[in-house]
Amino acid sequence: YIKLLELNINMSSEYTTSLFSMCLDAVAQNLHVVSEYQESGKILPSVIHNVLVAKYLKGCCSLYTDIDPIWFIDHFLQGELSKMDCSSFNHKKNPRIDDVKLLQSIVYNCMQLEKLYTSGLDLTNMTPIVSETPCNNKMSVLNMDGVKGISTESLISLLSKFPELNVISLGGINSCTDRVIHSIIYKNGQVNTNLSELRLSGVKSITDISMEYITQCTMLQSLIVNGCHGLTDRGIHILKYSIILPA
């Protein structure tokens, strides 16, 4: 596909136009060919770039290919993505990728991102996102279920870069403490009015204090706390008598 695309094709005839279009579609559906350019250090032809973004990605990228996703993002995605799913990323195909660098590349570059799924990433060595990093005000959904190794400080700093989140899922993250919940519910001293859904399944580090914070969030429509062993009957009582459930 790559060699054929490099030919100087005369686009005047209907046949060659159709052939050229077929080649582009083939490239768009076989992202592994891009690795040839990645390994050689060459720059992808702009026409391939446009097809990859417009025809294949369509605003959504799942990282299951053998391409280095950090290279992929840094070179020609950046502001083009609206949704990214890292949970399908195949480490067996590309074991060299550092999950921390991948997430940092997304946070620093993809400022148009609206939905991010990072389930299963290993963020053990992640340091807090620097305060100077611009906020992404378009992000509405963040699913971090099963993320490994992230510290409380790094989790708080990451969440702070997405101030307009509507849906947050932190299932199984034990570094999600009462401090993290406080940072979610209170933004610059004001109660968060954007949050509609909070999923905390299996988060063992939160206590009844978090329930007191959560009851202040009057726009919350869905709360999942199954498997939160740090909660007592008092916390459940707080929820039961403080939240008006929708009819």
N, C-alpha and C positions, 0 to 999 in steps of 0.2 A: 504494500500500500504506500509506504513512504517513498520508495523508488519511483513508483508511478506518478505520485503527486509532484515529484521533483522535475518531471518532464515538462518541457515548454509546450504545453498543449494549446492548439489553436481553438479558441472557444467560439469561433464563428459558426461552426456546424452544429446542428441539433444533436448529432450522434455523439460528438466529443463532449458536448455539454452534459448529456445524459451520463456518459461514461465517467466524466469527472465527478458528477454528483454522486454516482454510485461509490466511487472511491472514497469520497468524503464521508459518506454514511458508514462505510466499512471501518474507517478510522475511528469515527465517533463511537462505534459499538465495540471496538477492540482497543481499549486504552493501553494495553500492554505495549503497543508499537511505540508509544511515546518514550518508553524506557530506552530505546535505541538512541534517541536524541539526548536523553538525560545522561547516559553513560558517556557519550562522546563530547558533551559540553556544548553541543550545537543549540541554536535557538530555533524553536518550532516556527515554521512558516505561519504567518498571521492567519492565513485561510484555515489552517488546521485548528488554530486556537479558537477562531470564531465558531467553527463547527462543534468542537468539543464543548464549548460553553453553551451555545444556542441550541444545538440539536440533541446532545447527549445528556448534559447536566440538567438543563431546563430549571435552573435555580436550585437544584438539589444534588448533593454529592454523597455517595456512600463509599467509604474507603475500603473496598474489598479487593482492589486490584494489586498488582505487583509494582506499581509506581510508588516512588517515594512521595508520600502525600505532602510533606513539608515543602519539597521542591515544587510540587504541583500547585500548592497554594501560593507560595512566594512568587512564582514566575508568571502565572496568569489567571489566578482566580481572584484573590483578594476581595474586592468589593462586589464581586458578581454573585456570590452565593446568598441564598436566603435560608437554606436548610442544610445542615451537615450531620451525618450519622457516623460517628467514629466507632460505634459498638460493633459494626460489621467488619471492621478493619482486620485483615488477616495477617497476624504476626508470623505465621509459618512461611508465608510468601515473601515477607520483607522483615526479617527479624532485626534489622539494623536500626529501625525507627525507634526513637526515644519518645515515649508517650508525653513526657513533660514538654519537650520541644514542639511536639505536634500541637498540643493545646495552647501553648504560648503563641505559636504562629497564627492559630485561629483567632485568639483574643486580640492580638496586635494588628492583624491584617484584615479580617473579615468584618468590617464595620456595618455591613448591610445584613448581617445574619439575623434571622428571626427565630430559628429553632435549632437547638444544639443538643445532640445526644452523645454522651461520653461514657456510657456504661461499660465497665470492665477495664478502663484504662488504669495503668499503674502510675500514680503520681507521687511516689514515695519521696523523690528528691526535689519536688517542686517547692520553690520559694515564693513568698507572697508577691502578687502582681504589683509592680511599682505604681505608686500613687499618681504619677504623671501620665499614665496610660489613659487615653480618652475613653469615655464610657460609650457603650453601645446602647443607644436609647430605642433601638428597634427590636431587640431581643425580647421575645414574649414567652418562650418555652425553653427550660433548661432541665434536662434529665441526666442525672449523674448516678443513677442507681448502680451499686456495686463497684464504684470507683475505689481503688486500693491506695492506701498509704498517704493520702492527702492530709496535711496538718490542719488544725482548727484555724490558724492564722491565714494559711493559704486559701482555705475555703471561704473565709470571710472576705478576703481581698478579691477573690474571683467573683463572688456574688455582688460585690459593690460596683463592679464594672457593668452590671446589667440592671439598672435601676427601675426598668419598666416591666419586669417579669410578671406574667400572669399565672404561670404554672411552674412550680419548682418541685422536683422529685429527687430526694436524697436517700433513697432506700439503702439500708445496710451500711451507711457511712458512720462509723463510730466516733469519728472526730467531729461529728455534728453535735455540738453541745448546746447548752442553754444560751451561750454567747452567740452562737451562729443564729439561733432562732430570733434572738433579740435584734441582730443585725438585719434580718429579713423583715421583721415586723415594723421596726422603726427606721425611718430614713430621714437623716438630718433633723432628728428630734420630733418628727411627725409620723403618725401612724400610716403605714403603707396602705394606700387605697386602690392599688392595682392588683394585688394578689387575690386570685379566685380559687386556686387549687394548690394544696400543699401535701405532698406525699412523704411520709417519714417511716415507712414500713421497716421494722427491724433495726431502727436506730436506738441503741441501748443506752446512749449517754445523756439523753435529755431527761429532765425531771419534771415535776409538777410546776416548777417555775415557768417552763416553756408554755404550759397550758395557760398560765396567767397572761403571758405576752400575746398568745394566739387569740384569746378572747377579745382583745382590743381591735382585731382586724375584722371589722364589720362587713367587709365585702367578700370575705371568704365563703365559698360555696361548698367546697369539698376538702375534708381533712382525713388523712389515713394515718393511723398510729398503731396498727396491729404489730405486735412483737416488740413494742417499746417497753422493755422490762424495767426501765427506771421510773415509770409512772406508777402511782399508787391510786387507791380509791379516791383520795382527795383530788388528784388531777382530773380523774374522770368526772367527779362531782362538779368541779369547776367548769368543765366543758358542758356538762348536761344542763346546768342552770344559768349559764352565761351566754350561750349561743342560741340564737333564734333560727332554727332550721327552716329552710325553704319548704313551702307547702308542696 
